[in-house]
Amino acid sequence: MSQSGAEPAHEFRAGLEFDVAALEHYLAANIADFRAPVRVRQFPGGQSNPTYRLDTPGASYVLRRKPPGVLLPSAHAIDREYRAMHALALHTGFPVAKPRLLCEDNAVIGTAFYVMDFVDGRILWDPQLPELARDDRRAVFMAMVETLADLHAVDYVAIGLADFGRPEGYVARQIARWSKQYAVDAEVAGRVSAMEQMIDWLPRNAPTAEPAPALVHGDYRLDNMMFAHNEPRVRAVLDWELSTLGDPLADFAYHLMMYRLASGGVRGLLGADLAALGLPTEREYVAAYCARRGLAELPSLEYYLAFCMFRLAGICHGIAGRVQRGTAVSPEAWKYAAQAAPLAELAWQTAQGV
């Protein structure tokens, strides 16, 4: 309550409101140190699962929920997010927010959700890091790549995630998944010829050997992590919806794509003067990952980059589908939707060089 006795003003985007009193009652019964009232403020980001900050007299939390409406099967897997984060928080020192609870009862706020501790820090959106001094930028990149390498080194069996996915055949399954997803979304978002070329090319040109499987994030990028305010340290890796067991090289290549992408709906470094910005080159970045993991090289990296561009194009095409269906949760969704065709074309161009 404010001193005037008025209720705090909640901030929701249209169509993504929920019953705050019902949430307060549920949290009071399920979080030992919880104290009402809650002030809710929805974060502007989040293409898939709406995310909210919950401020209370005693602490701040973050709530992520499935969006309302008709959802595609297996999409918006907040239970998987919660499980991955819980295992990492409980058994490792890997930087994740502490999960508090998972609620799969739609009756509470209308959709399933989970709550985690709020991590104080800063999110950096543009890989050119314009808000940082030149001499500070390289350290941020090294923190990013070393954190991803550390994730891939986690013993997923030891932390209870042996059944978190099928570790073999990850790339083949991803190609099949996004090919099917594309077919579904093409009905409303339109056809993209380069996507269809990639759907044909990828299975026929897949590497014959896979690296040892690992716990993979699935959407590892600069703006999916929280950095400390005054040092280049990752405080928490965010958004674990696409995490699974799979191919760490595919996970790394997805992150490495920032070097091949121009800034648009998806921000990238293509055309940037890396030396002037104080950023490592792509080759140096690959070498840093290899050094952290004790690897001599990353075989078939160009194939993996083409695959990851196709996958990101599929994600953006899916966002275009949500825009057309009216279920997109971010006001920036149209920017990502517009990237589907250019990303597919870039994937096809990369494939020609493999």
N, C-alpha and C positions, 0 to 999 in steps of 0.2 A: 504494500500500500504506500501511496505517497502521503506526505504530511497533510494534504487536503482531504485525504480519505478516498480519493478517486481511484478507480481501478487502473493499473498500468495499461498503456496502449499497446496492443499486440499489432504486429506487422506481418500480414499475409499477402501473397499474391492471389489474385482473383481465382476462385475455384480450388484453392489449396488450403483453405481454412480447416480447422478442426475444433472440437469441443475442448477448450483448455481446462475447464473444471473437471471433466472426465479424466483428462491426462493427470492432473494434480492428484486426484484420488488414487489413481493407479500407481503413480510414482511413490506416493506416501506409503502405500502398502508393500512396495517391492524394493525400495532403496532405503537402507537403514538410516542414513544421515540426511535424508531429504527433508526440506522445509519449504512449504508454500508461503506466499503465492509465487507463481511463475509468470515472468514476462516472456513472450514469444516473439522472436524476430526471424523472419525467413531470410536465409542467405540468397544472394542474387544468382550464384552459380548453381551447378547441378543439372546436367542434361537429362538424367535418368530418374534419380530418386530425390524428391524434394527434401531439403535439409534446413534445419531450424536451430537457432541458438535459444537455449532456455536459461534465463537468468533468475536465480532465487536468492533469498537473503543469505544463504549459506555457501552456495557454489554455483558455478555455471556448467551447463551440459550442452551436448549437441544431440539432436534427434534426427534420424534419417528414416524415412518411411517410403513404402511403395506409393506411387501416385494413384489417385482414384481413377476409376473407369475400367474399361475392358483392356486387359494386358495380354501380351503374347506369352505363350508357355515358356517357362524357365527364365523370363526376363525379370529385371528388378530384384535380383536375388539377395535381399538384405540378410537373409539367414546365413548365406555363405560369407558375406562381408563380416558379420558378427563372429562367425566361427573362426575365420582366419585371424582376425584381430585378437580374439580371446586367447587363442593358442599362442600367438606371438607375445602378447602381454604377460601371459602366465609363465611361460617357459624360457623366454629369451630376453635379451636387452635391446631387441630391435625397436626402433622408434615408432610406436603406434599409440593412439589415444586409448586410455583404459576403458574397455566396454563395461557397462553397468547392468544392462538387461536387454533381452530380446522378447518382444511381445508379438505373438502371431495371432492374437485374438482381434479380428476386425471390428468387434463391437466397441473397443475402447475409443479409437479416434477415426475409425472408418477403414483403415488399412493396417497391415502389419508394420511394425517399426522397431528400431532399437535405439538405445540411449547410451552415450559414452561421455566421458569427461571432456570438457572444453580444454583445448590446449592453446595457451597464449603464445602467439607468434605472428609471423607475417607470411603471407602468400605472395610469391613473385610470379607474375603472369606472363611476362615477355622474356624469352630466353636471351635477348640482348641485354637484359638487366639495366635498363636506363636509369633506375632509381639508385643504383650503386656506383661507387667510385670505381674507376678502371682497375685499380690495384686489388679490389675486393672480389671481382667477378670470377676469376679463375678458381678461387677457393670454393665458391658456391658450386661450380661445375664439378670439382673434385669430390665435394661432399655428396652430390647427387649420384655420381657414378659409383662411388665406393659404397653407398647405402644400398644401391641395387645389387652390386656384387655380393654384399653381405646377406641380402635376402636369399639369393640363389645358393649361398653356402649353408643355409639353415638345414638341419637334419629334420625333414618334415615328418618322418616316422617317429622320431623321439619326442616330438611335441604333439603327437596325437592326430596327425593329419594324413595317415597312410591311406585312408579311404576318401580323401578330399577330391579325388579325380582319378582318371585313368592316366598314369604317367606316360605311357607309350602312345605314339601316334597322335600327338597333340596338334601338329600342323595340319595333318590330313583331316582331323575332326574339325578344326577351325575353318578350313577351306569349305568343308561340307556345310558347316553351320551357317557361315556368312553367305554361301551360295543360296541356301534355302531361304535365309532371311531376306536376301536381295529379291528372290522370286516373290515372296510375300509382299514386300514393300513396293515392288515395281507396279503393282496394281493401282497404288494410289500416288506414289512418288515419281513414277515414270521409269523408262528403261534407259540404261547407260551402256553404250556399245563396248566401251573399254572394260567395264565390269564383266561383261559376258565373254570378252576375249580372255581376261584373267581367269575366269572360272574354268575355261577350257585349258589354259596353259599351265596353271599351277600344279595340278595333279601329275601332269605328264613330265614335269621337270623337277620334281622334288628330289632333294638329296637322298642318297641311299642309306646314310648313317645318321643317327640322331645323337646329340650329346646326352650325358646322364641327366635324367629328369630332376626337376627342382620345384619348389614352391614359387609360382610366378604371380606377379601382381596383375598383369593384363592391361593396365592403363597407366603405366608409370611415366609421368611427365612432370615438368617443373611445377605447374599449378595444382598438382595433386599431392603436394607436400607442404608442411608447415616448417618454416625456418625460425630459428631464434632471432630475436630482434637485433642484437648487436654483434652477432658472430655468424660465420658460415657453417652452421650446424643444423642438421635436420632434426626437428623436434618430434615430428609425426608424419608418417606417410598416410595419405587419406584415400578414400574411395576404393574399397576392395571388392566391389561388385563382380568384377571379372576375374578375380583370383582363382587359381586352380593348381593342380599339379601338371607340369608340362615342360616345354622346351625352353630353357633359360636363354638360348640364343635368339629365339623369336621374341622373348620379352625384352631383351636388350636392344634388338634391332628396332622394335617399336619405339623405344625411347630415343634411339639414335636418329630416327627419322627427322628430328628437329633440324638437323644439318642439311637436309634435302628439301625442306619445305619453305616456301615463301610465307611471309606473314599475311594472314587473312583471317578467316574464322578460326583456323588452327594456326597458331603462331610458330614461326620458324626462323632459321638463320640463313636461308638461301640468299646470296647476294650481299650479305653483311661483311664488313671488313673486320674479320675476327682478330687480327693483330691489333688494330686500332682500338677495338673494344676490350682487349685484354683477355680474350677467350681462347681456350685450347682449340686446335684444329680437330677435324673429325678423326684423323689418324691418331693424334695424341689422346683423344678421348677413348678410342678403342684400346689403345695401349694401356691406359689407366685401368680399364675394366679387366683386361687380361692380367695385368700385374697383381691386382687385388685378388683375383681368383687363381693365380698361379698357372695361367694358360699361355701356351706359346703363340696361338693364333685363333681366329674365329673362322672356321671353314664355311664356305657357301654363304658368306655374309650378304652378298648382293641379292641372292635368291630370297633370303629372309627379309631384306628391305623391301623387295617387290611384294612379297606376301603381306608384310605389315602395312604397306601403302594400300593394298587391296582391302585389308581388314579395316583400316581406318576409313576408307571410302565406304565400306559397308556400314560402319557405325554412323557416318554422316548421312548416308542414304536412309538408314533407319530413323534418324532424327527428322529427315524430310518426310518420312512416312508419318511420324508422330505429329509434325506440323499440319499435315493434310488431314489427319484424323482428329486434330484438336486436342491431343493429349500431351503435347510438348510442355515441359515444366519450366523452361528457362526463356526469358524474353530475348535472349541471344540465339535461340535455337535456329532461326532462319539463316544466320551467318554460317553455322556449321552445316546446315542442310545444303547451302550453295556450294560447299566444298566437295561434295560427293563426286561430281563428274571430273573436276580438275585432278583430284587425288587418284581417281581410277586411271586417268590418262597418264599421270606420273608413274603409277605402278606399271602400266603397259610399256612405257618408255624404258623404265629400269629393267624390266624383264627382257627387253631386246638386247641389253648389254650383258646378260648372264652367260 
